[in-house]
Amino acid sequence: MNPEAIKALLVAAFPQAEAVEVTGEGGKFNVTIVSDEFTGLRPVAKQQRVYAPLNEQIASGAIHAVTMRTLTPEEWRKAKLFG
């Protein structure tokens, strides 16, 4: 898997997302998704939503590790303001 292929899966799963960023290689990827869908969700529920479209690739071994940031648009704006 490459970052572009993973991004395509996530964009399809989160069509209303403000941002979807994927970096990495060798089966290890960093994912940042900014979406209103995360409002009010606990961290585990956010992770489950991100893992859902990636499960097939994880099960096949194409993806070994995913480090994720799941933010609401407001959290994203604060993160950009304050680092």
Residue pairs with C-beta under 8 A, 6 or more apart in sequence:
1 27
1 29
1 57
1 62
1 63
2 25
3 22
3 23
3 24
3 25
3 29
4 22
6 22
6 29
6 31
6 54
6 57
6 63
7 20
7 21
7 22
9 53
9 54
9 57
10 17
10 20
10 22
10 31
10 33
10 50
10 53
10 54
11 17
11 20
12 53
13 49
13 52
13 53
14 20
14 33
14 35
14 37
16 35
16 36
16 37
17 33
17 34
17 35
17 37
18 34
18 35
18 36
18 73
18 76
19 32
19 33
19 34
19 76
20 31
20 32
20 33
20 34
21 30
21 31
21 32
21 33
22 29
22 30
22 31
22 32
23 29
23 30
24 30
26 64
27 61
27 62
27 63
27 64
27 65
28 64
28 65
28 67
29 63
29 65
29 66
29 67
30 66
30 67
30 68
30 69
31 50
31 66
31 67
31 68
31 69
32 68
32 69
32 71
33 50
33 68
33 69
33 70
33 71
34 71
34 72
34 73
34 75
34 76
35 70
35 71
35 72
35 73
36 72
36 73
37 49
38 46
38 49
38 70
38 71
38 72
39 72
41 49
43 70
46 68
46 70
47 68
47 70
49 70
50 66
50 68
50 70
51 58
51 66
54 63
54 66
57 63
58 66
71 79
